Amino acid sequence: MHRYISSFTQNHLIIDQIKVFIKDFRDVPKLATSKFNLEHINSLKDIQQLSDEWQFNPALTVIKREFEFPTFKESFAFMSSVSDISEKMEHYPKWYNKGNKVIVEITTPEVGLTIKDILLAYTMDNISDDIRNEDIQFISQQSKLTTQSTTLLNSWNKNYSKFEEEVASQLQRNVNQF
């Protein structure tokens, strides 16, 4: 039983270290930019349900993903939507666009991977899903998540509470087994 409680305590400490509630993308430039280690990144991937398609380099300094859309129009609408939020965050991806594909690399220069990078990756995942579910009429059309960014940030913030509840529930199940 000590193992389960110790694991719960360790998970709770990690969650406390990476828990960042964000009310507005304009608040992101003020966030502290501490480099994350592998435990932090894996916890954030679980908490924020980051797509498994994101690839982390071995030094944990860059996160990379390829997005593929049905047409060039959708890929450009994706880039337009992300660029609007990136501007508010003052945090910019390195990306390449070729037809219906967008290849993205995210990092915090001179630091490595930080909460800003994970937030931008999370945002891109959600915008990508939204673009795929919208009927894009023109290339500069933006995702509804761009104009309703509070919906996206509320979801980000709620994921922490949901994850903490799941961890506590798992601990309770393990304790009940004894």
N, C-alpha and C positions, 0 to 999 in steps of 0.2 A: 504494500500500500504506500510505503514511503516513496517508491519510484513514481507512482502516479501523482502524488502531491508535489514531489520535486519537479516533475515534468510540467505540471500545471503552473507552478510558481515561475519556472523558467520561461514558459510561454507568455505568462502575464507580464514579466519584466520586459521581454522583447516587444510585446504589443505596446507597452507604455513608452518605450524608446522610439517607436516608429509611428505612433498615433498622432496624426496631424489633421485637425479639423479645419476645413477651408470654407469660408463664406463667399469669397469672390476671387476670381482668377487674378484680379489686380493685387491681391494680398501676397501672391506667390513670390514676387521679387524680394520680399522682406523675410522669407523663410530662411532659417539657418541651413547651411549646406554642408552637413557632415557626410562623409563618405560612408556608404552602407557596406557591411560585410555580407557574406553569403547567407547567414541566418536571417538577417534583416530582410534581404531581398526575397528569400523563400517565404518568409512570413507574409510580407506584403503581397507577393504573388497569390498566396492563398486567400488572404483577407480581401483583396480587391478583385479577385477572380481574373487576374491578368491572363490573356490568351497564352497558351502553350507555344504559340508560334514565335514569341519573342525569344531571341537568342542573346545570351550574355557572354561577352568575351571572358577568357580565363582570368584576366586581371581585374575583372568587375569594374571596368571603366566605361564600357559602351554597351548599350542594348540596341538590338537590330531586329527589324522585321520587314517582310515583304507583304504588301497588301495587293490583292488582285481583285479587280472589279470587272463587271460585264463589258463596260465600254470605257473609252477615254473620257467621255463626258462625266461618268461617275468618279473616275480617278481624280479628275481636275476639281470636281465639286468637293471631294474629300480634302484635297490640298487647300482649297479656298477656306473651308470650314476650320481646318486645323490651324491655318496661318492666322486667322482672326483670334483664336484663343491663345496661340503662341505669342502673339503681339501683346495681349493683356498680361500674360505670364512673364513677358520679357525673357522667354526661354525658347530657343529656336532649334528645330531639328535640322539635321543634314539629310537631304533627301534627293532622290533621283526619280524622274518620271519617264517611263517609256510606254506609250500606248495606254493600256489598261492596268499597268503595274506601277506601284509606288514603293520604292525601297527606302526605308527610314533608318537612320542611326541617331541615337540620342545619348548625350553625355552632358555633364556639367564640367566645362573646361577647368583644368588645373585641380579638380577635386576627384572626379570619378562619378559613380552612380549615386544619386541623392534622391530625396523625396520628390524633387522637381521632375526628375526623369521618369519616375514611376507614375506620377500624376499625369504627365504628358502621354505616356504609353497607355494608361488607363483611358484617358480622354480619346486617344486615337482609336482604341478598340471600340469604344462606344459610338463614336462618329462613324466609323467604318460600318458597323452594324446598321446604324440609322440610314446611311447613304444607300446601302443595299436594299433596305425596306421602303425607300422613298421612290417616287416616280420623278427622276431628275429630268427636267425639261431643257436646261441650258447649263453650260459649263461653269458659270459663276454662281449657280444656285448653291446655297449653303444648307447644311443640315439644320434641322429644327433645334438640335442640341446646342448649336452655336448661339442662337438667340435666346434659348431657355437654359442657359448654363447653370442656373440655380438647381435645376432638376438633376443635372449631372453631378454637381457637387454635393447635393443632398444624398444621392446614392453612394458616393464615395464615403461620406461621413457615416452613413448608416451601416456600411459594411463592417466598420470596426465593432460596433455594438453587436451586430449579428454574429461575428466571429467569436467575440468574447462569450456570448451566450452558448455557442456550440462547444467551446472549450470547457466551460463550466458544466454543461450537460454531460459531456464525455467523462469528466471527473466524477460526477455524481453516479453515472452508470458503473464506473470502475469501483467506486467505494461500495455501492450496493452489491457488487459481486462477492465482496468479502463478508 
